[in-house]
Amino acid sequence: MKYEYFQDINFSKICFGCEPLGGTDWGNINLDKIEQAINLSIEKGLNFFDTADCYGLGLSEERLSDILGSKRKDLVIATKGGMAWKKIPKFKRAKMYIDCSKRYLEKAFDASLKRLRLERIPVYYVHNADLNVSFEETFSFLHELQNVQKIGLIGCSNFSFSQIESASKYCKLSLIQCSANIIDGLPDEKILNFCKKNDTKIVAYNVLYSGFLSGKFTKQSSFEKNDRRHRQKEFIGSNLDKLIDKIEILKQEASNLNISINHYAIQEVLKNENILSIITGIKNKHQLTDNLNSLI
């Protein structure tokens, strides 16, 4: 396993994405297989786990805590807050909305602590920018929690450069979570420069482009209604055809290097010095092993 030592913490270069533990929007999942993968990942030295309070409306945090057991206190667990939800009778899906007010985050943070069964959360992100609440209110509150040692590192997810710059006035932003892959490219150059100047690192998600950079999908692929990809326009009709054509070119590039497209996708993102770790959503031991092998 490869690690990077950053602000007194050793981070594994691959972060175990725990959104599938929430059981929503990932198609048919087998919780036993995810648990087996998590246990194997710890054996292999992976120490970084990413979740959020809204994944499965708290279920991902609860299940991760149960699976990790007493080991959870020795691992780097990251969670996110600021996405509130309201359950609506007769509807399967809850209504989600952004709320990064101090009043809401106080409750959300305490609820995450309880579900994760931790006294301190190693990494806490604001999940999305709230345009109805001042960054001063949001990030000053997180800074308060950090000062009393309830938070290790503070981060933000899905923020634009200007939002990152504004938020950084009120606390030290250690981590930025954003999309990075060989199809869409790396984050905005301004964000990369911000990282260099401010001792900040990026934790990249969507590195495997919703699984398409595993190379297993074709123009005929389709998804069940319980899989978010069935409603995302980039994976439908002519957009899917164009995507598969692009992936075929990337497969050839990978083949020229004698590696799989999956390994190529991971290695290319990790080449950038600003990328601390990459998040991969893992459903079973095979996916875990394949991703870890990309580091060899």
C-alpha positions in Angstrom: 0.0 0.0 0.0 1.2 3.5 -0.8 0.6 6.3 1.7 1.2 10.1 1.9 2.0 11.8 5.2 0.0 15.0 5.3 -0.6 17.2 8.4 0.4 14.5 10.9 -1.8 11.8 9.3 -0.8 8.9 7.0 -3.4 8.6 4.2 -3.6 5.6 2.0 -3.5 6.6 -1.6 -6.8 4.8 -2.2 -9.8 5.8 -0.1 -12.6 3.3 0.3 -15.8 5.0 -0.9 -18.6 3.9 1.4 -21.6 5.4 -0.4 -22.8 1.9 -1.5 -23.2 1.0 2.2 -26.2 3.4 2.2 -28.0 1.0 -0.1 -29.4 3.7 -2.4 -28.7 4.5 -6.0 -26.0 1.9 -6.5 -28.1 -0.8 -8.0 -28.3 -4.2 -6.4 -25.6 -4.4 -3.7 -24.6 -7.2 -1.4 -23.8 -5.8 2.0 -21.9 -9.0 3.0 -19.6 -8.6 0.0 -18.9 -5.0 0.9 -18.1 -6.0 4.5 -15.7 -8.6 3.2 -14.0 -6.0 1.0 -13.7 -3.6 3.9 -12.1 -6.2 6.2 -9.7 -7.2 3.4 -8.8 -3.6 2.7 -7.7 -3.1 6.3 -5.6 -6.3 6.1 -4.0 -4.8 2.9 -3.2 -1.6 4.8 -5.9 0.7 3.4 -6.7 3.2 6.2 -8.9 5.9 4.7 -12.7 5.6 4.5 -15.1 8.1 3.0 -18.8 8.4 3.8 -21.4 11.1 4.4 -24.4 11.5 6.7 -26.8 11.6 3.8 -25.7 8.3 2.2 -28.6 6.1 2.9 -29.9 8.8 5.4 -27.3 7.8 8.0 -27.1 4.1 7.1 -23.7 4.3 5.5 -22.2 5.8 8.7 -23.9 3.3 10.9 -22.9 0.3 8.8 -19.3 1.4 8.4 -19.0 1.8 12.2 -20.5 -1.7 12.8 -18.2 -3.3 10.3 -15.0 -1.5 11.5 -15.8 -2.2 15.2 -13.0 -1.1 17.5 -10.7 -0.6 14.6 -12.6 2.5 13.6 -10.6 4.6 16.2 -7.3 3.8 14.5 -8.4 4.6 11.0 -8.9 7.8 9.0 -12.7 8.2 8.6 -14.0 11.1 6.6 -17.6 12.2 6.6 -19.6 15.1 5.3 -22.4 17.3 6.5 -24.6 20.0 5.2 -27.1 17.9 3.2 -30.3 17.8 5.0 -33.3 15.6 4.2 -36.9 15.2 4.8 -38.8 11.9 4.5 -42.0 12.3 2.5 -44.8 9.8 3.1 -45.7 7.6 0.0 -42.4 8.4 -1.7 -39.4 6.1 -1.6 -36.9 8.9 -1.9 -36.4 11.6 0.7 -36.3 15.2 -0.3 -32.7 16.5 -0.1 -31.6 20.1 0.4 -28.5 22.0 1.4 -28.3 23.5 4.9 -25.0 24.6 6.3 -26.3 26.9 9.0 -24.7 26.5 12.4 -28.0 25.4 13.9 -28.3 22.5 11.4 -24.6 21.5 11.4 -24.6 21.3 15.2 -27.3 18.6 15.0 -25.8 16.9 12.0 -22.3 16.7 13.4 -23.5 15.2 16.7 -25.6 12.7 14.8 -22.6 11.6 12.7 -20.5 11.2 15.9 -23.2 9.0 17.4 -23.6 6.9 14.2 -19.8 6.5 13.8 -19.4 5.9 17.5 -16.5 8.3 17.6 -15.5 11.2 19.9 -13.6 12.9 17.2 -14.0 12.8 13.4 -10.6 12.8 11.6 -11.9 14.5 8.5 -15.1 16.5 8.2 -16.2 18.1 4.9 -19.0 20.5 4.1 -20.8 18.5 1.4 -21.9 21.4 -0.8 -21.7 25.2 -0.7 -24.8 26.8 0.8 -25.6 30.0 -1.0 -28.2 31.0 1.6 -25.8 30.9 4.6 -22.6 32.9 5.0 -19.3 31.0 4.8 -18.3 32.8 8.0 -21.1 31.1 9.9 -20.4 27.6 8.5 -16.6 27.5 8.6 -16.2 29.5 11.8 -18.4 26.9 13.5 -16.3 24.0 12.1 -13.2 25.9 13.3 -14.7 26.0 16.8 -15.2 22.2 16.7 -11.6 21.8 15.5 -10.3 23.9 18.4 -12.0 21.6 20.9 -10.6 18.6 19.1 -13.9 17.2 17.8 -12.6 17.6 14.2 -9.2 16.7 12.9 -9.0 18.3 9.4 -11.6 20.5 7.8 -12.5 20.1 4.1 -15.1 21.1 1.5 -16.7 19.1 -1.3 -18.0 20.3 -4.7 -16.9 23.9 -4.1 -15.9 26.2 -6.9 -12.5 28.1 -6.7 -14.2 31.3 -5.6 -16.1 29.4 -2.9 -13.0 27.7 -1.7 -11.1 31.0 -1.5 -14.0 32.6 0.5 -14.3 29.7 2.9 -10.6 29.6 3.6 -10.8 33.0 5.3 -12.5 31.5 8.3 -10.5 28.3 8.9 -7.7 26.2 7.5 -9.1 24.2 4.6 -6.9 21.1 4.5 -8.7 19.0 2.0 -10.8 19.6 -1.1 -12.9 16.8 -2.5 -13.7 17.1 -6.2 -14.0 15.1 -9.4 -10.9 14.2 -11.4 -10.6 11.6 -14.1 -9.0 11.0 -17.5 -12.2 11.8 -19.3 -13.0 15.2 -17.8 -9.5 16.0 -16.6 -8.1 17.4 -13.4 -9.8 20.1 -11.3 -9.7 23.8 -12.2 -6.1 25.1 -12.5 -7.0 27.8 -10.0 -7.9 25.1 -7.4 -4.6 23.3 -8.1 -2.7 26.6 -7.6 -4.6 27.3 -4.4 -3.6 23.9 -3.1 0.1 24.6 -3.8 0.0 27.9 -2.0 -2.0 26.9 1.0 -0.7 23.4 2.0 -4.0 21.9 0.9 -4.6 18.6 -0.8 -7.3 17.1 -3.1 -9.2 13.9 -2.5 -10.5 13.0 -5.9 -13.8 11.2 -6.6 -15.3 9.9 -9.8 -11.9 8.7 -10.8 -13.4 5.7 -12.6 -16.2 7.7 -14.1 -19.1 5.9 -12.4 -17.4 2.6 -13.1 -17.2 3.2 -16.9 -13.4 3.3 -16.7 -13.4 -0.3 -15.5 -13.9 -1.0 -19.3 -16.7 -3.5 -18.8 -19.5 -1.5 -20.3 -20.6 -1.3 -24.0 -23.0 0.8 -26.1 -25.7 -1.8 -25.2 -25.3 -1.4 -21.5 -28.3 -0.3 -19.4 -29.0 0.1 -15.7 -31.8 -0.8 -13.3 -34.0 2.0 -11.9 -32.3 1.6 -8.5 -29.0 2.6 -10.2 -28.5 6.3 -10.6 -26.8 5.8 -14.0 -30.1 4.9 -15.6 -31.2 8.6 -15.3 -27.9 10.4 -15.9 -27.9 11.8 -19.4 -24.2 11.1 -20.1 -25.0 7.4 -19.9 -28.0 7.4 -22.2 -28.4 7.1 -26.0 -26.0 9.0 -28.2 -24.1 10.3 -25.2 -23.4 6.7 -24.1 -22.2 5.9 -27.6 -19.8 8.8 -27.6 -18.5 7.9 -24.2 -17.8 4.3 -25.2 -15.9 5.5 -28.3 -13.8 7.7 -26.1 -13.1 4.9 -23.7 -12.0 2.6 -26.5 -9.3 5.1 -27.3 -8.3 5.2 -23.7 -8.2 1.4 -23.6 -5.7 1.5 -26.4 -3.5 4.1 -24.6 -3.6 1.8 -21.5 -2.8 -1.2 -23.7 0.3 0.5 -25.1 1.5 0.8 -21.5 0.7 -2.9 -20.8 -1.9 -2.0 -18.1 -5.6 -2.2 -17.8 -7.8 0.9 -18.4 -8.8 0.8 -14.7 -5.1 1.0 -13.6 -4.4 3.6 -16.2 -7.3 5.8 -14.9 -6.1 5.6 -11.3 -2.4 6.1 -12.0 -2.9 9.1 -14.3 -4.9 11.0 -11.6 -2.5 10.1 -8.8 0.4 11.5 -10.9 -0.6 15.0 -9.9 1.2 16.2 -6.8 -1.9 17.9 -5.5 -3.9 14.6 -5.3 -3.6 13.1 -1.8 -5.9 10.1 -2.4 -8.6 8.8 -4.7 -12.0 7.6 -3.7 -13.3 4.4 -5.3 -16.7 3.0 -4.6 -16.0 -0.6 -3.8 -18.7 -3.4 -3.8 -16.6 -6.5 -3.5 -13.1 -8.0 -2.9 -12.4 -8.3 -6.6 -12.9 -4.5 -7.1 -10.8 -3.8 -4.1 -7.9 -6.0 -5.2 -8.0 -4.6 -8.7 -7.8 -1.1 -7.5 -5.0 -1.8 -5.0 -3.0 -3.6 -7.7 -3.0 -0.3 -9.7 -0.5 1.0 -7.1 2.0 -1.7 -7.7 
